[in-house]
Amino acid sequence: PLIVKVQRQIIQTSGFRLVVLAVLVLLVFFIVYFRKKSTKVKARQRALQYFVNSQHTQSVEEICWDIARNCIDKLGFEDCVVYIKDPHRAVLKQTAAFSASRKEMKELVAPLEVPFGVGIVGSVAACAKPERIADTSLDKRYIVDDDRRYSELAVPIVHEGHVIGVLDSE
């Protein structure tokens, strides 16, 4: 008896089909991932462009309020405070503050003052380097202003090589 063995083509095997399915799933994942990332980057770029363009027509105090409000609205932060350096002392004074729960613009009744080198904000002002604190409960420098929040991003505002303020978001 003559035995004829018929081999299946590679595209008919379940292993090949599994590899093709895995490649398609990965392709769809990467398309969705990069599209989301691109959308976030474009939103951040629009927000930054807004900040840059708004500086030409406003006073320093109006710019501070605008930045604080827009950090909440456009970047999705929980809380944003802009501190400006007192020209006569080595302290930062709260100039504008917004939170996600209280978005209306108000005059600060008792603005917090933070000396350079004290707290996270004062440390950022003293070293002129931004800091991201993932868990403020583990950082002894954290100063509670209105409510405790558990992460913080503090960025120095530098003009002509000198720290003139700090943008603090939680």
Buried (B, 14 or more C-beta within 10 A) or exposed (E): EEEEEEEEEEEEEEEEEEEEEEEEEEEEEEEEEEEEEEEEEEEEEEBEEEBEEBEEEEEEEBBBBBBBBBBBBBBEBBBBBBBBBEEEEEBBBBBBBBBEEEEEEEEEEEBBBBBBEBBBBBBBBBEEEEBEBEEBEEBEBBEEBEEEBEBBBBBBBEEEEEBBBBBBBB
